[in-house]
Amino acid sequence: MMKSVPFEVTVSGTHAISLPIAVIKPFLDANKKRVKVQASHKDKIINFHAALQKRKDQYFLIFGKKNQKALGVFPNDYFELQFFEDTSKYGVDIPEELEAVFLSDYEASQIFEAFTDGKKRGIIYMIAGYKGSQTRIDKSLLVCENLKRGVRDHRLLLKSI
């Protein structure tokens, strides 16, 4: 499994982290534009999935307020990142409740698999955003029913029709 050396970064602006090309080049050369990230600051460590994004000639990743708060950092604080090869199927961890519902509903699963990777991740993030397991189950069932009804707009997938 590919991994980078740990390296020091800071948040620029409100949520972007500039990435040194030397660190990410092996991932780009292997066509791995999604990575697992381990961020550490003082005594805290968080793990998340991210995309290596390019704007002009600079690579960066998004490090949102939620991750900043979880790690206890503010813009201009220095902290450490390390990248690991993302071996997950969707580029993000799928909640076990959604996975179980897809295993029990072949038709909805097939519709889901036909989507782009980004749309799949969007649906996964929608379900993962709920804290309670029962809520994730209920919302997963609702998404599957709406997919089978032909709903494709992500804003309507969690609405009862």
C-alpha positions, 0 to 999 in steps of 0.5 A, a space after each residue: 500500500 502506498 503512503 507518504 511521509 508525514 509532512 507539515 501543513 497549514 490551512 490557507 484561506 478558510 479550508 484549503 491546504 496546499 500540497 507539496 508536489 514531492 509528497 503527492 507525485 507518487 500518488 498522481 503517477 499511480 493515478 490515485 487522486 483520492 487518498 486516505 488522510 491522517 491529520 495530527 495536531 498535538 494529542 489529536 488524530 483524525 482520519 478522513 478521505 480526500 481528493 487531490 485537486 489541482 487549480 492552476 499549477 498548485 495541488 490542494 485538498 479541502 480541509 473543512 471546518 468540521 475537520 478543523 474543529 475535530 483536530 483543534 486547529 485554526 487557519 495559520 496553525 501548523 499540523 501534520 498530514 500523512 497520505 495513504 492509498 485509498 483502497 475503498 470501493 467508493 473513495 469514502 467509507 460506506 455506512 454499514 446500514 446503507 451497505 446492508 440495505 443495498 445488499 437486500 435490495 438488488 434493484 436499488 443497488 444496481 441503480 446506485 452502481 450506475 451513478 458516477 463516483 461523485 454522485 455515489 459519494 454524495 449519497 454515501 455522505 448524505 446517509 453518513 451524516 446521520 448520527 443514529 444507526 436507526 436513522 441511517 437505516 430509515 434514510 437508506 431505505 427511503 433513498 432506495 425506494 426513491 431510486 426505484 421510483 426514478 428519483 435522481 435529484 439528490 435533493 429529493 432522495 431523502 423526501 417521502 413521495 
